[in-house]
Amino acid sequence: MEAATINTAAPLYLGDLEKCGIATSNNLRELLTTCADPVEAIKQFQVANSVQLPSLKPVMKLLDLHGISRADYHETVITELTERLVSKLRSLGNNQTPENVHRLERHLERCFRLYRVPRIRPIELYDQCSVSVRQQIWVKNETLFLESIEPILDSYISEERRQHLIFGEKGSDVLNESLSEGHGQQLLSPGINVTSSFFAGEVATKQRRQRKQVQELISMIGLREQLYTRLVDTLRERFLATENPYYCSLRFDLLMALRDVNMEFCGKVDVCHDFAWCLDACSKHLRTKHLDVQQLNKLKTLLESGGGGKKCQNKAIIIPEMAMIAGDPHILHLIASFAVKMLRDNAASPRPHLPKEMGSLQLLLKLLVMGVHCKSLLLGEEQLINLIEGELKEVVGHFLPSFSTMLVQDAIRAELTLSTPINLPSPTEELLSFDQRPPSIDKFIKEKYLCSLLWLHHLVLGGEFCPLSGTIKRRQLFDPSNALRYCEPLIWMAKNVFFYSKG
C-alpha cells in the first residue's frame, strides 16, 4: 500500500520540480531513451545538474580518490544548507521588521510550489514563522490552517468531556448518598447542588474562556475575519458529523472570549454575537435563577427578529446558528434551571397561572427547543415554527400542567407538614393522594428530551428546592415517598439525558 502511494504521488511532485526548471528522473529517462551514447548522456546530465562552482572541481577529484559518492556528497550539502536556511528564517522571524516579513513571505511562496517534494517538506518553513506571518499563510492555504487547529479542537473536546465526567461522578455520589440515607420518615437529606460546581454561572464561564485551547485559537485567529469564519464553519461541520455538543460549547466560549479581548470584528461577522452576549449576561444570575424583564425582552427581540437583523436579513440562516449556541450543554442547563424556577415560583404563588399563560416561560422553552433540536435546524430538516407548533405546543399543553400539578402538591405537602405536629400517627388523606404521578408524565419523560431535562433540574440540580433534599433553614423535611415518585423516571432518563453528552 505504501509503494502504491509513492507511485501515485511521484508524478505530482516531479511535475512541480520541472515547472521550477529542476531536472528530474523523468528528464533523465527521456534523455536515455533518445540519446545515441547513454554513457556520454549521463555525464552531460551530471555536469548540467551539479553544483556549478569552479572551486569545487579539485575537491570533487579528492572525494573521488577517497571513494565518496556523488550521492553522499550532495546529501551532506543539502543537510548543511537546510540547517543554515532554517537558522536564517528563525532570525528573520525574531526580528519582525516589514522588510523581514516580506522576505519570509517571498520564501514561503517559493516553498509552497514544491511542498509535495518529500525532501523539501520536512524543512517545515512556516513553523519557523511568527503567528502573524502564519495567519497570512492560513488565509491563502486553508489546509494548513485546518491541520493547525485540529489538535487544539481535539484537546478542548477531551478536556470538556473529562470535566463533565468528573462532576457527573460527584453528582452521582451525592445522589446515592442521599437515597441511602432517606429510608426513614422525617430525615434531613443532604442538599444536592451539582450546579454549584460545573454549571456555576459567571465563574465557570470565565474559567472556560481562559482555557489554554481557547486562548490558542484566539491567538491563531488574530484580527483575520476569514480565519474566524473558517473556524466557525469547522466547528459546525464537526458537530454535524459527530453530534458532540461540546463543539457548541466551544463556539460559545470562543465568541465570548473574543469579545473579552475587544476583538470587534466578531460582532460584525458573527450573526450570533448579540444572542450569545445576552445569554452570557443571563449566566451571571444562575445562582439566583432570576431573569429581569430587560434581559427577557432582549432575548425575545433577538429570537423574533433573528439576531436583531443587523448582520443578516435571512432569518432561515440565523435561527439555526443561534440554535447551535443554545445547544451548548451549559446554556441548556442554564435555561432549564430558569424555567424550573419559574414553574416552582408559579406553583407557590397564591394565584398560579397555567404554563401557557406565562410568556416568560414560553420564551425559555422556545430556546430549549432550539438547543435540543440544533442539529435538525442546522441541517434544514426542521423549522423552528414547526417545532413550536408541534413539540412545544404538546409539552406546554399536556406535560407542564401535570408537572405543575406535582409542584403545587409539593408546596401543599410542605405547608401541611410544617403546620402539623411532627408526632402525628399518620399523614392525612390529602398527603397520601399526592404519592402518584399523573399518567401523562411518564410518556413525555420517555420520549421528550426537553421534558427529561426539566425533570432532571427539578429532581437533582435544584439545590434546596429539589424533592431529594431537606434543609433546616427552610424547615423542609425529607419525604422518601415523595422522592420516590420523582426518582422512578430516572431509569427511563438514563438513555435520554446525561448532561446532554454524546461525546
Secondary structure, DSSP 4 states (H G I P E B T S, - for coil): -HHHHHHHHHHHHHHHHHHTT---HHHHHHHHHH-S-HHHHHHHHHHHTS---TTHHHHHHHHHHTT--HHHHHHHHHHHHHHHHHHHHHHHHHS--HHHHHHHHHHHHHHHHTTT-TTTGGG-GGGGS-HHHHHHHHHH-HHHHHHHHHHHHHHHHHHHHHHHHHHHHHHHHHHHHHHHH-SSTTB-PPPB-GGGTTT-THHHHHHHHTSHHHHHHHHHHTT-HHHHHHHHHHHHHHHHHH--THHHHHHHHHHHHHHHTT-THHHHH-TTHHHHHHHHHHHTTTTTT---HHHHHHHHHHHHHTGGGSS---HHHHHHHHHHHHTSHHHHHHHHHHHHHHHHHHHHSSS---GGG-HHHHHHHHHHHHHHTHHHHHHTS--HHHHIIIIIHHIIIIIHHHHHHHHHHHHHHHHHHHHS-TT-SS--HHHHTTSS--HHHHHHHHH-HHHHHHHHHHHTS-BTTSTT--BTTTTB-B-HHHHHHHHTTHHHHTTT-STT---
